[in-house]
Amino acid sequence: MRVLFAGNPAIAVPSLAIAAGTSWTLAGVLTNSDSARGRSGKKESSDIARAALSLGVPVLKFDTLKTEAREAAAALKADLLVSFAYGRIFGPKFLALFPLGGINIHPSLLPKYRGPSPIQEAIFRRDTYTGVSIQRLAAGMDEGDILLQTVVPLDGRETTASLSETAARAGARLLNQFLSALKENGTAALTGQPQQGEPSYCTLLNRARSCIDWNQSALDIDAQIRACTPWPAAHTAHNGKVINILRAMPVPGESPRPPEGAPGQVLGKDRKFGILIQTGDGVLAVSCLQYQTKKALPWQAFLNGARDFTGSCLQGGF
């Protein structure tokens, strides 16, 4: 049997390798057209497209799934569509191309966090666990029946980058489990369970949500920083200049604390924790930061070049 794999970012690459390494045939890959990346604005292929080329399989690049895309996909004669972080809803005409239908790998415990940023949302909300689901593709976004799920525990120090790597591995293991069951049990493996519970939703992360409000608690700002790593980077402002906060942590309650200041005030430094900043509840210790467009620096080096930083009051980024 033949699989068409649809995806774009790096999180889907381990699952692509599973689809290519099973007794199934990887018929091809569906991904977005090349797009501008980085400061140079040079157009580059998606992570999935580059991985597919190394496997020597056909790569279909489309930004809409209209007639041309359907004809190209149909020519590959795939039995099953497998999607992971593809970012588009498959219409009925497209899904009808696949005798076994389609499945989607989603990095949350559906129906929690339907939408495009479930990993960031789990970090923002300081969840103690998340997971990965395999669902049947349905007409609505992330609404299909659940075929398999696995739980991923969180320790509260994950970033979007690190949790994406964890979810990528978990998704690949789950896909391997599913494809093995499909081979062994046939279409019975495609029988799922309707999603249980009240659904919740997440939206695309943007620069506005990465702006730090120092009136929030140290715990919430820490979660924001981790959720916005590596992109779009949580940010604040000092003397009219944007500063990205790249790594931080709340100062533990049992640690000695400097006198309290107004939210956003730079209280001083601590050799163990870094630059100490007052929040609406607790003190945040920043250990890596950068002026926008400048290179990231450890806190000691940053203070050497910003001698008016200590004692200043940081403002919301812009």
N, C-alpha and C positions, 0 to 999 in steps of 0.2 A: 504493500500500500504506500501511497505517496502523500507527502506533507508539503503544504505551502506555509512558510513561516513569515509572519508580519511583525515588524518591530522597528525601532529606531535607536534608542540610547544603549549605553554599555550594559545596563542592568539586564538586558535581554540576551546578551552574548552567551553566557553559560547555558541557557535553555536552547539556544540555536545549536550549540555543540551537541546537546542531548538529541535533538531532532535529527542531526546529521550522523550520530553515532549509533543509532538503534538499527534494528532490522528493517525499519521503515526506510523509504527513499526520500531524501530531501529534494523535492522537485524544484524549489526555487525560493527566493526571498522577496518579500514586498516591503518597500521602505519609502521614505520621502525623497524628494529631489534634493540634490546638493544645495546646501545653504551656507550663508556667510557665518564664519566663526572667528572668534578672537578679535583683537584690535585691528588686525590687518584687513578684516572684512573679506578675506579670501574664501571662495566657496569650497566646501569640503563635503565628502560623502559622510553619511551617518556611520556610527560605530557598527551597526548591524551590516551595512553595505560592505564595509571594509572586511569584516569577519567572513561574510559570504564569499567575497572574491577569493579569499585564501582557501576556501573550501571548493572552489571551482564550480559553483552552482549559479544558475541564472539569477540576475538581480533586476527586479522590476521597480522603477522609480516613478511614482505618481503622487501628486498632491490632491487629487480627487479620484474617486472610484467610479468614474463614469464609463461610457462605452469602451473607450480605448483600454482602460485598465482592466475591465471585465474580459475583454477579448484576449489580452495578454495572459491573464491568469488562467482562463479557460484552456489555452493552448498547452499549459503545463500538466493538465489532466490530474490534478491533485485530488485525493479522496478526503483530506481533512485540512482545515485551516487552523493554525495555531498562532495566537496573537499574544504579544507581551509588550506593553508600553508602545503600542502603535499610535495611539492618540486620535483615532478616527472611528466613527461608528460605521459598521458594515451594514449596508442596506440589504433588503431581502433578495434583490437580483444578484448581488455579489455572493451572498451566502448560499444561494441556490446552485452555485457552481460546484459545491463540494458534497458528494453523496453522504458523507458522515457529518456534515455541518461544520461548526467551528467551536473552538474553545478559547478562553482567554485566561491568562495568568495575571492576577491582580495582587499587589503587595499590601493587602490588609485582610482582616477577617470580615469579609462581606456579611451583612450589608453595611458594615461600618466603613466610613470613608470611601464611598463611591466617588469617582472623579479622578482628576489628573495628578494629585499630589498627596497620596495617602501616607507616604513615608514622612514627609515634612509635617503633616498634620498630627501624626502620632507623637512626634517629638515636641511640637508646639504645645500639645495638650498634656505633656509629661505622663504619657501612658506607661504602665508597668509591663505591658506586653502588646504585641501586634501579631501579624501573621501573614500568610500567603494563601490565596484561594485560587483554585481552578474552577471556572464556571463555564457553562454553556453560553455561547454568544446569543444574545437576544436583541430585540428591537431597541430597548431602552439601555442607557448607559449603565453597565455593570449590574444589570438586573437579572441575569440568567441564573438557572438552577446551579447549585453548588455540587461539584463532582468530588473535590478533595479540598481539604484545608490542613494547614499546619500552623502551630503557634510558635512565635518567636519572642522569647523573653527579652526585656529591656532593662539595662542597669542604670539608666539615667545619664550616661555620658556619651551616648551615640550622637553622631552628626549625620546629616543627610548622606554624606559620602560613605561613612562606615556602615550605616544601616542599609544603604543601597547594595553594598557588596554582600552583606549578610542575606538580604532578600533575594539577590541574584542567585546565590548558591541554594537557598531554600527552594526557590522556584524551579531550578533545574532538577533538584531531587524529586520534587512533586511531579514534574512533567515526566520524568523517567518512570515513576511509579504508575502514572496514568497510562502512558503508552504501553507499558508492560501488561497492565490489566486489559487494555483494549485488544492487544494481540492475543492474550490468553482467553478472555471472556467474550470477545466480540462486542457487538453493540450494547450488550448489557452494561458495559463500563460507561456508557454515555447516559445512563439513567441517574439523574441527580435528585437533590432535594431542594424544594423552594427555599429561598433565603428566609431566615427566621429573625424576627425582631424589627424594631423601627430603624429604617435606614438613616444614615447621616451622610453628609456630602462635603467635599473639599473642592477648592478652585485652584487655578494656576497661581503659583507663588509669584509675586511681583515686587518691585522695588519699594512700593509704599508699605508693604507689610514687614519689610526689613528695617524700617526706621525705628530706632530705639526710643521708647518713652521711659525716661528715668523715674517716673512716678510709679511704674510697675515694680513688682518685687524682684529681688535678686534671682529667685528661682525662675520666674517667668522670663526675665531678660536672658538668663543663661540658656533656657530652652530655645528662645528666639535665635540666639547666636548659633546654637548647634543646628537648628532647623535650616538656617540660611547659609550653612557651610556645605559645599563650596560656593554656592550661588543663591541669592544675589549679594550675600555678605551683609550682616547686620551693621548698621552705620549710625553715627552720631555726628556732631559738628563741634569744632573748636576754633574760635576766632574766625568764623565764616568758612572754614575749610572742613570738608567731609573726611571723617575718619572711619575706616572699616574696623570693626572689632572682630578678630578672627578666632581668638581662643580666650576663654574666661571660665571662672567657676565661682559660685557663691562661697564667701568666707564661712567656714564652719562655725557654728554657734559657740563652740568652746574655745575658739581662738581669741587672742587679745585683739580688741578693736580700737581704732582711733576714735576721737570724739565725733559725734554725728554731725553731718552737715545737711545742706539742702539736697534734694534729689538731683543727681548729675554732678555734684561737686567732687572733684578729685581730692581725696583726703590725704593721700601720701602714697607710700610704697611699703611693701613687706618683702623681705628677702626670699621668703618661702613661696608666697602667693603671687606677687606682682604689684601692679598699680591698683590702688584701692579706690573705688568709686561708690559714693552713697547712692542708694536707690530708695524707692518708696517704702521698702521693707527689707532691711539687710544691706550688706556691703558686697559688692561684686569685685572680684580680683581679676584683672585683665593681664594676660601673660603674652599675648601676641596681637599686634595691631599695625595699621598702616594709614598714612595719609593717602587718599584716593589718588591713583596714578603713580604712587611711589611703591617701593618694594615693601613687603611685610617684614616687620622687625620684632625681635624679642623685646620685652618691656624695658630692659635696661638700656638697650641701644636706642630705643625710641625716646626715652627721657633725656638721653645725652643730646639729642637733636631738637628737643622741645622743652627748653628749660622753663618756659612760662606755663607748662602744663599743670604742674602740681598747684593746687589751690584754686584753679579755674573751675568754672561751672559749665559742663557740656550741655549743648542744646540738642533738640531733636534733629536728626539728619534731614537732608533735602536732596 
